[in-house]
Amino acid sequence: MIPCNLGRNHWVLASVDLTQGKIYLLDPFRQEVPWEYRNKQVACLRWFIPSMLHQVEFHSNRTKDDVTYSLSKKVFRMSIMDGSRGVPQQHQGGNCGAHTLRLAEYLLGNKKEFDWKEEDMGTIREKMAVEVYCNSLHNTVV
C-alpha cells in the first residue's frame, strides 16, 4: 500500500500486486482528470518498484516456474479503481486523505467489501484522531 499525492491536493492509494505486476490506484474522488495526467504523476512507481525488487534481489530466490520470476524486468501495469468498481466515493473535497487511509486499513485487514459512505467520514476522522492520540501516548517514554 502506497499513499500517493496527486498535484499536491488529492490523495489516492496505490495497491501493488507483486505476483501480477500490477498497480491499482484506488481513487476516492473521481475527478475529470485525464488518465495521462494521473499516469504521469504516479508513473514513477511503474519503474521504481521493479527496480527496487531487483536491488533487494527479490527474484534471486525464485525459480523460472515462479510467476514473479518473469516479472523481474517488466514495467508494472497500472489501472484506476473508482466508484464504478466499488471504491467508496467522497462528494466534496477535503476527505480524500481520510478515505485513502481507510482504504488501506480495509485492504490490509483483508476485509471483503468497503462498508462506509461519505456521511460516515466525520465519525471516521474522529476515530482516527483518537487512535493517533492514544498511540502517541502509548509510545511516549516517560
C-alpha positions as semicolon CSV with decimal commas, in nm:
position;residue;x (nm);y (nm);z (nm)
1;M;0,000;0,000;0,000
2;I;0,143;0,334;-0,106
3;P;-0,047;0,659;-0,040
4;C;0,017;0,893;-0,336
5;N;-0,043;1,266;-0,355
6;L;-0,153;1,391;-0,697
7;G;-0,097;1,753;-0,784
8;R;-0,040;1,847;-0,419
9;N;-0,414;1,844;-0,350
10;H;-0,551;1,491;-0,390
11;W;-0,470;1,154;-0,230
12;V;-0,511;0,811;-0,386
13;L;-0,394;0,470;-0,269
14;A;-0,164;0,258;-0,484
15;S;-0,216;-0,111;-0,408
16;V;0,071;-0,311;-0,555
17;D;0,028;-0,672;-0,662
18;L;0,379;-0,816;-0,694
19;T;0,261;-1,151;-0,829
20;Q;0,071;-0,995;-1,119
21;G;0,296;-0,695;-1,182
22;K;0,005;-0,452;-1,136
23;I;-0,060;-0,130;-0,951
24;Y;-0,420;-0,044;-0,871
25;L;-0,490;0,322;-0,797
26;L;-0,786;0,342;-0,561
27;D;-0,936;0,687;-0,611
28;P;-1,199;0,807;-0,361
29;F;-1,283;1,122;-0,558
30;R;-1,308;1,054;-0,926
31;Q;-1,218;1,382;-1,088
32;E;-1,237;1,471;-1,451
33;V;-0,860;1,435;-1,487
34;P;-0,725;1,269;-1,800
35;W;-0,568;0,929;-1,742
36;E;-0,242;1,053;-1,897
37;Y;-0,210;1,326;-1,633
38;R;-0,262;1,086;-1,344
39;N;-0,036;0,831;-1,503
40;K;0,245;1,089;-1,529
41;Q;0,219;1,171;-1,159
42;V;0,246;0,812;-1,038
43;A;0,422;0,657;-1,338
44;C;0,749;0,651;-1,147
45;L;0,606;0,362;-0,943
46;R;0,578;0,153;-1,258
47;W;0,958;0,159;-1,298
48;F;1,065;0,215;-0,937
49;I;0,903;-0,098;-0,793
50;P;1,067;-0,345;-1,037
51;S;1,399;-0,163;-0,990
52;M;1,367;-0,181;-0,612
53;L;1,281;-0,552;-0,629
54;H;1,591;-0,607;-0,840
55;Q;1,809;-0,414;-0,592
56;V;1,694;-0,627;-0,297
57;E;1,734;-0,944;-0,508
58;F;1,367;-1,029;-0,466
59;H;1,375;-1,255;-0,773
60;S;1,703;-1,432;-0,695
61;N;1,526;-1,691;-0,478
62;R;1,260;-1,762;-0,737
63;T;1,260;-2,044;-0,990
64;K;1,177;-1,991;-1,354
65;D;0,842;-2,160;-1,288
66;D;0,750;-1,898;-1,030
67;V;0,512;-1,630;-1,163
68;T;0,711;-1,346;-1,002
69;Y;1,035;-1,457;-1,174
70;S;0,905;-1,343;-1,513
71;L;0,817;-1,001;-1,370
72;S;1,176;-0,918;-1,275
73;K;1,245;-0,693;-1,574
74;K;0,895;-0,575;-1,665
75;V;0,734;-0,241;-1,604
76;F;0,425;-0,276;-1,384
77;R;0,083;-0,208;-1,537
78;M;-0,148;0,042;-1,372
79;S;-0,525;0,084;-1,357
80;I;-0,767;0,313;-1,173
81;M;-1,022;0,169;-0,931
82;D;-1,300;0,416;-0,855
83;G;-1,668;0,423;-0,761
84;S;-1,760;0,214;-1,063
85;R;-1,551;-0,066;-0,907
86;G;-1,683;-0,038;-0,553
87;V;-1,439;0,215;-0,404
88;P;-1,633;0,448;-0,169
89;Q;-1,653;0,798;-0,314
90;Q;-1,637;1,136;-0,149
91;H;-1,875;1,400;-0,276
92;Q;-1,682;1,703;-0,162
93;G;-1,317;1,798;-0,133
94;G;-1,115;1,754;0,183
95;N;-1,183;1,390;0,267
96;C;-0,956;1,214;0,018
97;G;-0,673;1,171;0,273
98;A;-0,903;1,013;0,531
99;H;-1,066;0,798;0,262
100;T;-0,721;0,685;0,143
101;L;-0,617;0,584;0,496
102;R;-0,946;0,399;0,542
103;L;-0,897;0,214;0,211
104;A;-0,552;0,100;0,325
105;E;-0,690;-0,009;0,662
106;Y;-0,957;-0,222;0,494
107;L;-0,726;-0,379;0,238
108;L;-0,459;-0,460;0,498
109;G;-0,729;-0,611;0,719
110;N;-0,844;-0,835;0,431
111;K;-1,199;-0,702;0,456
112;K;-1,406;-0,817;0,162
113;E;-1,604;-0,500;0,092
114;F;-1,594;-0,134;0,177
115;D;-1,883;-0,055;0,410
116;W;-1,868;0,319;0,470
117;K;-2,012;0,622;0,296
118;E;-1,922;0,989;0,274
119;E;-2,169;1,060;0,556
120;D;-1,955;0,844;0,791
121;M;-1,637;1,048;0,741
122;G;-1,688;1,275;1,045
123;T;-1,700;0,974;1,276
124;I;-1,413;0,805;1,092
125;R;-1,195;1,117;1,126
126;E;-1,269;1,134;1,500
127;K;-1,178;0,765;1,538
128;M;-0,850;0,824;1,352
129;A;-0,768;1,122;1,575
130;V;-0,829;0,916;1,890
131;E;-0,610;0,633;1,755
132;V;-0,325;0,874;1,676
133;Y;-0,355;1,041;2,016
134;C;-0,367;0,712;2,207
135;N;-0,075;0,563;2,015
136;S;0,134;0,876;2,069
137;L;0,070;0,850;2,444
138;H;0,141;0,477;2,442
139;N;0,473;0,520;2,262
140;T;0,595;0,814;2,468
141;V;0,883;0,735;2,702
142;V;0,827;0,892;3,045
